[in-house]
Amino acid sequence: MSAVNERSLANQPSARSPMCRLCMARRGITDPVLCVVPQHITVCHRHRLWIGIPVRSLGDQRDLQNKPEVLAAAKRHAWLARRHSDVEVESAVRDARHFHRYWANAEKRAAITAFIDGVDVQLAVYPELVAIAATLLSQSTQPAECRRAESIELLRRINAQTDQTHTDTTPIEQWLHRQRLAALHVGRAAKRMAEWRSN
């Protein structure tokens, strides 16, 4: 096996998760079927089972019959994946997780749940993560300067989407700053490419 194949996503144990046990049982398959699926595929909507990260075994899959907020968040997550690239969605969810952890620590509210990996913790924070990610994705399509008023407005939008009352704009200001730097870098690269093509 070549080095490239050994490092491929399909060979990373942490990248594989079992498909819905009920879907497999319908097909007469009793052993776990491990697959590499995009991160936005978190729920089997037919059977209302959580199959997303951090599920590693069939026993980790959770029944979502009584968790309509998680089912709705999964549909929204899939909708985001249809509208944006995988990289954009994964980056937004990663940034949302950073925001959530920052606020959980700063606000001293159930901070422990933001740092423990586990299926039940993921289910508890998933709707908020998707709501924050959706807000960030809608913001990132609008070019803007990194101003205090903009960070306050983005915080207001996040609070409205998540039914929270966060007050600290620090992670938002950091995110806006990174967005501005990335846009500046892309603009410079495009300018250099245009100059190179004209020569």
C-alpha positions as CSV (number, residue, x, y, z in Angstrom):
1,M,0.0,0.0,0.0
2,S,1.4,3.4,-0.9
3,A,1.9,6.2,1.6
4,V,-0.8,8.2,-0.1
5,N,-3.3,5.5,0.4
6,E,-2.3,5.0,4.0
7,R,-3.0,8.6,4.7
8,S,-6.3,8.8,2.8
9,L,-9.4,9.8,4.6
10,A,-10.9,6.3,4.2
11,N,-8.0,4.8,6.2
12,Q,-8.4,7.1,9.1
13,P,-10.3,5.2,11.9
14,S,-11.6,8.5,13.3
15,A,-13.1,9.4,10.0
16,R,-15.3,6.3,9.7
17,S,-18.5,5.9,11.5
18,P,-21.2,3.2,11.4
19,M,-24.2,3.7,9.2
20,C,-27.7,3.5,10.7
21,R,-28.2,0.1,12.3
22,L,-31.9,0.0,11.4
23,C,-31.2,0.8,7.7
24,M,-28.6,-2.0,7.7
25,A,-31.0,-4.4,9.5
26,R,-33.7,-3.7,6.8
27,R,-31.2,-5.0,4.3
28,G,-30.3,-8.1,6.4
29,I,-26.9,-6.8,7.4
30,T,-26.2,-7.4,11.1
31,D,-22.5,-6.3,11.3
32,P,-21.6,-2.6,11.5
33,V,-21.0,-0.9,8.2
34,L,-18.3,1.7,8.6
35,C,-18.4,4.5,6.0
36,V,-16.7,7.9,5.5
37,V,-19.5,10.4,5.2
38,P,-19.5,14.2,5.0
39,Q,-19.7,15.9,8.4
40,H,-23.1,17.3,7.6
41,I,-24.7,13.9,7.5
42,T,-25.5,13.5,11.2
43,V,-28.9,11.9,11.3
44,C,-30.8,9.0,9.6
45,H,-34.0,10.8,9.0
46,R,-35.9,7.6,8.1
47,H,-35.2,6.1,11.6
48,R,-34.5,9.3,13.5
49,L,-31.1,8.1,14.7
50,W,-28.0,10.2,15.4
51,I,-25.2,8.7,13.3
52,G,-22.9,11.7,13.2
53,I,-19.7,12.5,15.0
54,P,-18.7,11.2,17.6
55,V,-20.5,7.9,17.0
56,R,-17.9,5.1,16.8
57,S,-20.1,2.0,17.4
58,L,-23.7,1.0,16.9
59,G,-24.3,1.5,20.6
60,D,-23.4,5.1,20.3
61,Q,-26.3,5.8,17.9
62,R,-29.0,7.7,19.7
63,D,-32.8,7.7,19.2
64,L,-34.0,11.3,18.3
65,Q,-37.7,10.7,18.6
66,N,-37.9,13.1,21.5
67,K,-35.4,15.6,20.1
68,P,-37.1,17.6,17.4
69,E,-34.5,20.4,17.8
70,V,-31.7,18.0,16.8
71,L,-33.7,16.7,13.8
72,A,-34.4,20.3,12.7
73,A,-30.7,21.3,13.2
74,A,-29.6,18.3,11.1
75,K,-31.9,19.4,8.2
76,R,-30.6,22.9,8.5
77,H,-27.0,21.6,8.5
78,A,-27.7,19.6,5.3
79,W,-29.3,22.7,3.7
80,L,-26.2,24.7,4.5
81,A,-24.1,21.9,2.9
82,R,-26.2,22.3,-0.3
83,R,-25.7,26.0,-0.4
84,H,-22.0,26.2,0.6
85,S,-18.9,24.2,0.0
86,D,-17.8,21.4,2.4
87,V,-14.9,23.5,3.4
88,E,-17.0,26.6,4.2
89,V,-19.5,24.5,6.2
90,E,-16.9,22.6,8.2
91,S,-15.0,25.9,8.9
92,A,-18.2,27.6,10.1
93,V,-19.1,24.6,12.4
94,R,-15.5,24.7,13.7
95,D,-15.8,28.4,14.4
96,A,-19.2,27.9,16.0
97,R,-17.7,25.3,18.3
98,H,-14.9,27.8,19.2
99,F,-17.6,30.5,20.0
100,H,-19.6,28.0,22.1
101,R,-16.6,26.9,24.1
102,Y,-15.4,30.5,24.6
103,W,-18.8,31.6,25.8
104,A,-19.3,28.5,28.0
105,N,-16.0,29.3,29.7
106,A,-16.5,33.1,29.9
107,E,-20.1,32.8,31.2
108,K,-19.3,29.9,33.5
109,R,-22.4,28.1,32.3
110,A,-22.1,24.3,32.0
111,A,-18.6,24.9,30.8
112,I,-17.7,21.2,31.3
113,T,-20.2,20.1,28.5
114,A,-18.4,22.3,26.0
115,F,-15.1,20.4,26.5
116,I,-16.1,16.8,26.9
117,D,-16.5,14.8,23.7
118,G,-19.4,12.4,23.7
119,V,-22.6,11.7,21.8
120,D,-25.0,13.1,24.5
121,V,-22.9,16.3,24.8
122,Q,-22.9,16.6,21.0
123,L,-26.6,16.3,20.9
124,A,-27.0,18.9,23.6
125,V,-24.9,21.5,21.7
126,Y,-25.6,20.6,18.1
127,P,-28.6,22.8,17.5
128,E,-26.7,25.9,18.8
129,L,-23.6,25.0,16.8
130,V,-25.6,24.8,13.6
131,A,-27.5,28.0,14.3
132,I,-24.2,29.9,15.0
133,A,-22.6,28.3,11.8
134,A,-25.6,29.3,9.7
135,T,-25.3,32.9,11.0
136,L,-21.6,33.0,10.3
137,L,-22.1,31.6,6.8
138,S,-24.7,34.3,6.1
139,Q,-22.3,36.9,7.4
140,S,-19.3,35.7,5.5
141,T,-21.0,36.4,2.2
142,Q,-21.2,40.1,3.0
143,P,-17.9,42.0,2.7
144,A,-17.4,44.3,5.8
145,E,-14.9,46.0,7.9
146,C,-14.0,44.7,11.4
147,R,-15.9,47.3,13.4
148,R,-17.4,47.1,16.9
149,A,-20.9,47.8,15.6
150,E,-20.6,44.9,13.2
151,S,-19.6,42.5,16.0
152,I,-22.4,43.7,18.2
153,E,-24.9,43.2,15.3
154,L,-23.5,39.7,14.6
155,L,-23.8,38.8,18.4
156,R,-27.4,40.0,18.3
157,R,-28.1,37.8,15.3
158,I,-26.5,34.8,17.0
159,N,-28.4,35.4,20.2
160,A,-31.6,35.6,18.2
161,Q,-30.9,32.3,16.4
162,T,-29.8,30.4,19.6
163,D,-32.1,31.9,22.2
164,Q,-29.0,32.8,24.3
165,T,-27.9,36.0,25.8
166,H,-24.2,36.1,25.1
167,T,-22.6,39.5,25.8
168,D,-18.9,39.0,25.1
169,T,-18.0,39.9,21.5
170,T,-14.4,38.8,21.7
171,P,-14.7,35.6,19.6
172,I,-16.8,37.4,17.0
173,E,-14.3,40.3,16.8
174,Q,-11.5,37.7,16.3
175,W,-13.5,35.9,13.6
176,L,-14.3,39.1,11.8
177,H,-10.6,40.0,11.9
178,R,-9.7,36.6,10.4
179,Q,-12.3,37.1,7.7
180,R,-11.0,40.5,6.8
181,L,-7.4,39.2,6.6
182,A,-8.5,36.2,4.4
183,A,-10.4,38.6,2.1
184,L,-7.3,40.8,1.9
185,H,-5.1,37.9,1.1
186,V,-7.5,36.6,-1.6
187,G,-7.7,40.1,-3.1
188,R,-3.9,40.4,-3.2
189,A,-3.6,37.0,-4.8
190,A,-6.1,37.9,-7.4
191,K,-4.3,41.1,-8.2
192,R,-1.0,39.3,-8.6
193,M,-2.6,36.7,-10.9
194,A,-4.1,39.4,-13.0
195,E,-0.7,41.2,-13.3
196,W,0.9,37.9,-14.2
197,R,-1.6,37.1,-16.9
198,S,-1.2,40.6,-18.4
199,N,2.5,40.1,-18.8
